[in-house]
Amino acid sequence: MLRILMVGAAIVAAMIFAQREHWLARAGLVGNCRTITAPLGDTAQWWSCRQGVLTGFPVLTRHDCDEHGIVLGRELWRCATPLESAPGGVF
């Protein structure tokens, strides 16, 4: 019984560490986004999102963002209201 608890605790610790270090995003398993420079004269926040193997592209419509197409394999989003954190991931 003690071994089962130890293995379970080790798995939980590994999952928390993987989330904090963004291993899944770096491995390309989950989609992630980063901010990019807005076009000249546009005051909105722009995001460039990479597709993940397991999750696809992150969807930013629930954050009141508009999709502006795919350029060089990255999906571009325009958010009128700045987001507090980078979208993407599974946690």
C-alpha positions in Angstrom: 0.0 0.0 0.0 2.9 2.4 0.8 4.4 1.7 -2.6 1.2 2.7 -4.3 1.0 5.9 -2.4 4.7 6.7 -3.1 4.2 6.0 -6.9 1.1 8.2 -6.9 2.8 11.0 -5.2 5.8 10.8 -7.6 3.4 10.9 -10.6 1.6 14.0 -9.2 4.9 15.7 -8.5 6.2 15.0 -12.0 2.9 16.4 -13.5 3.2 19.6 -11.5 6.9 20.0 -12.4 6.1 19.4 -16.1 3.4 22.0 -16.0 5.6 24.6 -14.4 8.4 24.0 -16.8 6.0 23.9 -19.9 7.4 20.5 -21.1 4.2 19.6 -23.0 4.2 22.9 -24.9 8.0 22.7 -25.7 7.5 19.2 -26.9 4.7 20.4 -29.3 2.0 18.2 -27.6 -0.2 21.2 -26.6 -0.7 24.5 -28.4 0.8 27.7 -27.0 0.8 31.4 -27.8 3.1 34.3 -27.5 2.6 38.0 -28.0 3.7 39.7 -31.2 4.1 43.3 -32.2 0.8 44.9 -33.3 0.5 46.4 -36.8 1.3 50.1 -36.9 -1.5 52.2 -35.4 -3.3 49.2 -33.8 -3.4 49.4 -30.0 -4.8 45.9 -29.5 -2.8 43.0 -28.2 -1.8 40.4 -30.9 -1.0 36.7 -30.3 0.7 34.2 -32.5 -0.3 30.6 -31.6 1.3 27.3 -32.4 -0.7 24.2 -33.0 -0.3 21.3 -30.6 -0.4 17.6 -31.6 -2.9 16.7 -28.9 -4.9 20.0 -28.5 -4.6 21.8 -31.8 -4.6 25.6 -31.9 -5.6 27.4 -28.7 -9.0 29.1 -29.1 -9.1 32.7 -27.9 -12.7 33.5 -28.8 -13.8 33.2 -25.2 -11.3 36.0 -24.4 -13.1 38.3 -26.8 -10.3 37.9 -29.5 -10.7 37.8 -33.3 -8.8 35.2 -35.4 -6.9 36.8 -38.3 -5.7 33.7 -40.3 -2.7 31.4 -40.3 0.7 32.7 -41.3 3.7 30.4 -41.6 1.9 27.7 -39.5 1.0 30.0 -36.7 -2.6 31.3 -36.0 -2.8 35.0 -35.5 -5.3 36.5 -33.0 -6.2 40.1 -32.2 -7.5 40.8 -28.6 -9.0 44.2 -28.0 -8.6 43.7 -24.2 -5.1 42.5 -23.1 -5.0 39.0 -21.7 -3.5 38.5 -18.2 -1.6 35.3 -19.1 -0.5 33.4 -22.2 -3.2 31.1 -23.6 -2.6 27.5 -24.3 -1.8 24.3 -22.5 -4.0 21.7 -20.9 -3.7 22.6 -17.2 
